[in-house]
Amino acid sequence: MERENIRELLERIARLESQIEALRKENLALKKENAELKRRLGLDSSNSSKPPSSDPPSMKYPRRTPTGGKPGKQRGAKGHRRHFGPPTTIVDHRPDICSHCGAAIGDDVPVTGDYQRRQQVEIPPIEPIVIERRYHGVRCPHCRRVTRAKPLESEKMCYGSRLGALIAILATVHNLTRRHIGALLSTVLGTRLSLGTIDNCIHEVGDAVKDPVEALRGELAQQAGLNIDETGWKKGSERRWLWTFVAPTLTFFHIAESRGKRVLEYILGKRFDGIIVSDRYGAYRAYDKGGWQVCLAHLIREAKALSQSSDPGTSRFGFWARRELKLMIKLCKKGKANSLQMNSCKARLNRACRLQRASPDKYARRFANAVLNDWKAVTLFTTVEGVSPTNNAAERSLRQSVIARKISFGNHSQKGLRTTERLRTIIATAGVRGIDGWDYLAHALTQHRAGQPVPLLQASHSG
């Protein structure tokens, strides 16, 4: 009897131990899940690759460290004066009472010749030029039948070239919807255009610059370096990707179905002999290129997330890595990319990452291995002159497109995709080449309607 009781107790103890072990494992899993949820909850644009637009309204951005100086222009800093344009109207003012003694000053007292000037800019009431074309009928003196003049293709549209170019700019540069463009034209110009006409206008301007955009695409492969980035886009309910390729005198946009390296091969060819600056996305690693610089700004955000970890070791590592990466960028801006100070900074970062290769924290371990595995790409800017340590140029070029995506939700047709990438390419490139985008688009539309070649977007183009 006692043996049976003992056996039952042992079996009960075994069951309880099994239950305790199961609860211990479940508790450990819940702790890990809780820590992961807390980590994700703490991610924002400052410590991850999330865009600033995803930050909540309550987000508080860090302020700059106070310098102790007064706000405004600092002593010794170069001043900026208001630009004076050629006056269209001059109004002379003269004093009638002396500001010193209070005596009256008559109109017969001559002015000294010196004066101060102020300019006030105003715009006149805008009255659009409405060109009415009348196609008359004439009775033929031979067959006595009436024949009528026929409109040319360039005369069929109800908007001129400059108005068409303006509509394209409002849609591309200022991200206005078709409905808002119509309201603006009605209010400011007194011109009423239907939503369909506005949409047709934007596509027509996009068709006009097809060849110049293709020529710009051909220039990409000849660049010494490119900043490349991509962001999500939409074609109706379908997923697309908007790519940007940025060079000193060229910005090219392309909307593709893929985010893979085949897009790079389609735009740049099987191999690009220049240097690519980008984030650590796998497509850039797999693509055949002359050189690769990883964006340090992305690494800094990842390091900041590590510095906010609840684990003391991970937090210290994140703080050290972030400090060294920021110092590397600072030294590069000062022209010390290959200095002894930079070499010391690289050595400290390399050592910190090596110490964390076996860290129990998977995020610290992942970051350390990523930096060490791509070490040449992380530090390329310290050995090749002129390479930027960040991909800020490409990210800035996408900013307006991201805003447009949130307003219009992308495009609804393949034609819309092509129009978007062409117009954004032309406007962005015209800006860096010192060309008036409005004049260029108006001239391109005029040539396109006349069936003439559209001039390429050269810096010497004068409109």
C-alpha positions in Angstrom: 0.0 0.0 0.0 2.8 2.4 0.9 4.6 1.5 -2.3 1.5 2.4 -4.3 1.2 5.8 -2.5 4.9 6.5 -3.1 4.5 5.6 -6.8 1.5 7.9 -7.1 3.4 10.7 -5.4 6.4 10.3 -7.7 4.1 10.3 -10.8 2.4 13.4 -9.5 5.7 15.1 -8.8 6.9 14.2 -12.4 3.7 15.7 -13.9 4.1 18.9 -11.8 7.8 19.1 -12.9 6.7 18.7 -16.5 4.1 21.4 -16.1 6.5 23.7 -14.4 9.1 23.3 -17.2 6.3 24.0 -19.8 5.3 27.1 -17.9 8.9 28.2 -17.6 9.4 27.9 -21.4 6.1 29.7 -22.0 7.2 32.5 -19.6 10.5 32.8 -21.4 8.8 33.0 -24.8 6.4 35.6 -23.5 9.3 37.7 -22.1 11.0 37.6 -25.4 7.8 38.5 -27.2 7.2 41.3 -24.8 10.7 42.6 -25.3 10.3 42.5 -29.1 7.0 44.3 -28.9 8.5 47.0 -26.7 11.4 47.4 -29.1 9.1 47.7 -32.1 6.9 50.2 -30.2 10.0 52.3 -29.6 11.0 52.5 -33.3 10.5 55.7 -35.2 12.3 57.6 -38.0 15.2 58.5 -35.8 16.2 54.9 -34.9 15.0 52.9 -37.8 14.4 53.0 -41.6 10.8 54.1 -41.0 10.0 57.4 -42.8 9.4 60.6 -40.8 5.8 60.6 -42.1 5.1 57.5 -40.1 5.9 59.3 -36.8 2.9 60.1 -34.6 2.0 63.8 -33.9 3.3 63.4 -30.4 6.8 62.6 -31.6 9.4 64.9 -30.0 12.5 65.4 -32.1 15.8 66.2 -30.4 16.8 69.8 -30.3 20.3 70.9 -31.2 22.7 71.4 -28.4 22.6 75.1 -27.2 25.7 77.0 -28.2 25.1 79.9 -25.8 24.9 82.4 -28.6 22.0 84.7 -29.4 19.5 83.6 -32.1 19.8 85.1 -35.5 22.8 86.2 -37.5 26.1 85.6 -35.7 28.9 88.1 -35.7 31.3 87.5 -38.6 28.7 85.4 -40.6 28.1 86.4 -44.1 24.9 88.5 -44.5 22.2 88.1 -47.1 20.5 91.1 -48.5 17.2 91.3 -50.2 17.5 91.0 -54.0 16.5 94.1 -55.9 15.0 93.6 -59.4 14.8 96.2 -62.2 11.9 98.5 -61.3 8.9 98.9 -63.5 7.6 101.9 -61.7 9.6 104.5 -59.7 7.9 106.7 -57.0 10.0 109.5 -55.5 9.5 110.6 -51.9 11.0 113.7 -50.3 10.7 115.1 -46.8 8.6 118.2 -46.1 9.8 118.7 -42.5 13.3 118.6 -41.2 13.8 115.8 -38.8 16.5 117.8 -36.9 15.0 121.2 -36.3 11.4 120.8 -37.4 11.6 123.5 -40.1 9.4 123.2 -43.2 11.1 122.2 -46.4 9.7 123.6 -49.6 9.4 121.8 -52.9 12.0 124.2 -54.4 14.8 122.8 -52.2 16.8 120.4 -54.4 17.5 116.9 -53.3 21.1 115.9 -52.4 21.2 113.1 -54.9 21.6 110.2 -52.5 18.6 108.2 -51.5 17.5 105.0 -49.8 15.3 102.6 -51.7 12.7 100.0 -51.0 11.0 97.7 -53.4 7.5 96.3 -53.2 6.6 93.5 -55.5 3.1 93.2 -56.8 1.4 91.2 -59.6 -1.1 92.7 -62.0 -4.6 91.2 -62.5 -4.1 88.1 -64.6 -6.1 88.0 -67.8 -5.4 84.8 -69.8 -4.8 85.2 -73.5 -7.7 83.5 -75.3 -6.9 82.7 -78.9 -10.1 82.0 -80.9 -9.3 80.3 -84.2 -12.0 80.6 -86.8 -11.9 78.1 -89.7 -13.8 79.8 -92.5 -15.7 78.2 -95.3 -15.1 79.3 -98.9 -17.3 78.4 -101.9 -15.1 77.1 -104.6 -15.4 79.2 -107.8 -15.0 76.0 -110.0 -17.3 73.3 -108.4 -19.3 75.8 -106.3 -19.1 73.6 -103.2 -18.1 74.9 -99.8 -14.7 73.9 -98.4 -13.5 74.7 -94.9 -10.0 75.3 -93.4 -9.0 72.4 -91.2 -7.3 72.7 -87.8 -3.7 71.5 -87.3 -3.1 68.9 -84.6 -1.3 71.6 -82.6 -4.5 73.7 -82.7 -7.0 71.1 -81.5 -6.1 71.3 -77.8 -8.0 73.9 -75.7 -4.9 74.9 -73.7 -1.6 76.5 -75.0 1.9 75.2 -74.4 2.7 77.5 -71.4 -0.6 76.7 -69.7 0.0 73.0 -70.3 3.5 73.2 -68.9 2.1 75.0 -65.8 -0.4 72.3 -65.2 2.3 69.7 -65.4 4.4 71.5 -62.9 1.5 72.0 -60.5 0.9 68.3 -60.6 4.6 67.2 -60.4 6.4 69.8 -58.3 3.6 71.0 -56.1 1.8 67.7 -55.8 -1.7 69.2 -56.5 -4.5 66.9 -57.4 -6.4 67.4 -60.7 -9.3 68.8 -58.8 -7.1 71.3 -56.9 -5.4 72.3 -60.2 -8.8 73.1 -61.7 -9.8 75.2 -58.7 -6.5 77.1 -58.8 -6.9 77.9 -62.5 -10.4 79.0 -62.0 -9.6 81.3 -59.1 -6.3 82.8 -60.3 -6.7 82.7 -64.1 -10.4 82.7 -64.5 -10.0 79.6 -66.7 -12.2 76.6 -66.3 -10.9 73.2 -67.5 -12.5 69.9 -66.9 -10.7 67.2 -64.8 -10.4 65.1 -68.0 -8.7 68.0 -69.9 -6.3 68.6 -67.0 -5.4 64.8 -66.9 -5.0 64.8 -70.7 -2.7 67.8 -70.5 -0.4 66.2 -67.9 -0.1 63.1 -70.1 0.6 65.1 -73.2 3.4 66.9 -71.6 4.8 63.6 -70.4 4.6 62.3 -74.0 6.5 65.4 -75.2 9.5 64.7 -73.0 9.8 60.9 -73.7 13.0 61.2 -75.9 14.8 63.7 -73.6 14.1 61.3 -70.6 15.5 58.4 -72.6 18.6 60.4 -73.3 19.0 61.1 -69.6 18.7 57.4 -68.9 21.6 56.9 -71.3 23.7 59.3 -69.3 23.4 57.3 -66.1 25.8 54.5 -67.1 28.5 57.1 -67.7 28.4 58.7 -64.2 31.3 58.3 -61.8 28.9 57.7 -59.0 25.2 57.4 -58.2 23.0 57.7 -55.1 20.2 55.2 -55.5 17.1 54.6 -53.3 13.6 53.2 -53.8 10.2 53.6 -52.1 6.8 52.0 -52.4 4.4 53.1 -55.1 1.0 52.0 -56.4 -0.6 51.2 -59.7 -4.2 51.0 -58.6 -4.2 48.2 -56.0 -1.0 46.7 -57.4 2.4 47.1 -55.6 5.1 49.1 -57.5 8.5 50.6 -56.6 9.7 54.2 -57.4 13.4 54.2 -57.9 15.6 57.3 -57.9 19.1 57.6 -59.4 20.9 60.8 -58.4 24.1 62.2 -59.9 25.6 65.8 -59.5 23.8 67.0 -62.7 21.1 64.4 -63.1 18.2 62.9 -61.3 16.3 60.0 -62.9 13.1 58.3 -61.7 11.8 54.9 -62.7 8.7 53.0 -61.5 9.1 49.3 -61.6 7.3 46.1 -60.6 10.4 44.8 -58.8 12.7 46.0 -56.1 15.4 43.5 -57.2 18.7 43.9 -59.0 17.1 43.3 -62.3 15.9 46.9 -62.2 19.5 48.1 -61.8 20.4 45.9 -64.7 17.6 47.3 -66.8 18.5 51.0 -66.1 22.3 50.8 -65.8 23.2 47.6 -67.7 24.7 44.3 -66.5 27.5 46.2 -64.8 28.0 49.8 -63.5 31.6 50.9 -63.4 31.0 53.8 -61.0 30.3 53.8 -57.3 26.8 53.3 -55.9 25.8 54.9 -52.6 22.7 53.2 -51.1 21.4 51.4 -48.0 22.3 47.8 -47.3 19.4 46.3 -49.3 20.4 43.0 -50.9 19.8 44.2 -54.5 22.8 46.6 -54.3 25.0 43.9 -52.8 24.2 41.5 -55.6 24.6 43.9 -58.4 27.9 44.0 -60.3 29.4 47.5 -59.7 32.7 49.3 -59.5 32.3 50.2 -55.8 29.7 50.4 -53.1 29.3 52.8 -50.2 26.8 51.9 -47.5 24.7 54.9 -46.1 26.1 55.6 -42.6 22.9 57.5 -41.7 21.0 54.2 -41.8 23.6 52.6 -39.6 23.4 55.5 -37.2 19.6 55.0 -36.8 20.1 51.3 -36.2 22.8 52.0 -33.6 20.5 54.5 -31.9 17.9 51.8 -31.6 20.5 49.5 -29.9 21.5 52.3 -27.5 17.9 52.4 -26.3 17.9 48.7 -25.4 17.1 47.5 -21.9 20.2 45.3 -22.0 23.2 47.4 -20.6 25.8 45.7 -22.9 23.7 46.3 -26.0 22.9 49.8 -25.0 26.7 50.7 -24.5 27.5 49.1 -27.9 24.8 51.1 -29.6 26.0 54.3 -28.0 29.7 53.7 -29.0 28.8 52.7 -32.6 26.5 55.7 -33.1 29.2 58.1 -31.7 31.9 56.7 -34.0 29.7 56.7 -37.1 28.6 60.3 -36.5 32.2 61.3 -36.0 33.2 59.7 -39.3 30.6 61.8 -41.2 31.8 64.9 -39.3 35.4 64.3 -40.3 34.4 63.7 -43.9 32.6 67.0 -44.0 35.8 68.7 -42.7 37.9 67.2 -45.5 39.5 64.6 -43.1 38.3 61.4 -44.8 41.7 59.8 -44.8 43.2 61.4 -41.7 44.8 59.7 -38.7 41.8 60.8 -36.7 39.5 58.9 -39.2 41.7 55.8 -39.0 41.4 55.8 -35.2 37.7 56.2 -35.4 37.5 53.2 -37.8 39.7 51.1 -35.6 37.4 51.8 -32.6 34.3 51.0 -34.5 35.8 47.8 -35.9 36.9 46.6 -32.4 33.5 47.4 -30.9 31.8 45.3 -33.6 34.2 42.4 -33.2 33.5 42.3 -29.5 29.8 42.0 -30.2 30.0 39.2 -32.8 29.0 36.7 -30.2 26.7 38.9 -28.2 23.6 37.2 -26.6 21.5 40.0 -28.0 20.6 39.0 -31.6 20.1 42.7 -32.7 23.6 43.7 -31.4 25.0 40.6 -33.0 23.2 41.2 -36.3 24.4 44.8 -36.5 28.0 44.0 -35.6 28.2 41.2 -38.2 26.6 43.4 -40.8 29.1 46.2 -40.3 32.1 43.8 -40.4 30.8 41.8 -43.4 30.3 45.1 -45.4 33.4 46.8 -43.9 34.8 47.9 -47.2 31.4 49.3 -48.2 31.0 51.1 -44.9 34.4 52.8 -45.2 34.8 53.3 -48.9 34.4 57.1 -48.6 37.6 57.2 -46.6 39.7 55.8 -49.5 37.9 57.2 -52.6 37.7 61.0 -52.8 34.4 62.5 -53.5 32.2 59.7 -52.3 29.5 60.7 -49.8 29.2 58.7 -46.6 25.4 59.0 -46.6 22.6 58.5 -49.1 20.8 61.8 -48.2 20.8 63.0 -51.8 18.7 60.1 -53.0 16.4 60.3 -49.9 15.8 64.0 -50.5 14.9 63.4 -54.1 12.2 60.9 -53.0 10.6 63.2 -50.4 8.2 65.0 -52.7 7.2 61.7 -54.3 6.4 60.2 -51.0 4.1 63.2 -50.2 2.5 62.8 -53.6 1.9 59.1 -53.0 0.1 59.9 -49.7 -2.1 62.5 -51.6 -2.9 60.6 -54.8 -2.2 57.0 -53.7 0.1 56.5 -56.8 -1.2 56.1 -60.3 -4.1 54.1 -61.8 -2.6 53.1 -65.2 0.6 52.2 -66.9 0.5 55.5 -68.8 0.2 57.4 -65.5 3.3 55.6 -64.2 5.3 56.6 -67.3 4.1 60.2 -67.1 5.0 60.5 -63.4 8.5 59.2 -63.8 9.2 61.4 -66.9 7.9 64.6 -65.5 9.7 64.2 -62.2 12.9 63.3 -64.0 12.7 66.4 -66.2 11.8 68.8 -63.4 14.5 67.5 -61.0 17.2 67.5 -63.6 16.3 70.9 -64.9 16.7 72.2 -61.3 20.3 70.9 -60.9 21.3 72.1 -64.4 20.0 75.6 -63.8 17.3 75.4 -66.4 13.8 77.0 -66.1 11.6 73.9 -66.0 8.5 75.8 -67.0 10.1 77.3 -70.1 11.6 74.0 -71.1 8.3 72.1 -70.8 6.5 74.7 -72.7 9.0 74.6 -75.5 9.0 70.8 -75.5 5.2 70.8 -75.8 5.3 73.3 -78.7 7.8 71.2 -80.6 5.9 68.0 -79.9 2.7 69.4 -81.2 4.4 70.6 -84.3 5.9 67.2 -84.9 9.4 68.5 -84.4 12.3 67.0 -82.4 12.2 68.1 -78.7 15.6 69.5 -77.6 17.5 67.5 -75.0 17.8 68.8 -71.5 21.2 70.4 -71.8 22.5 73.0 -69.4 23.1 75.4 -72.3 19.4 75.3 -73.3 18.0 78.8 -73.0 14.3 78.0 -73.8 
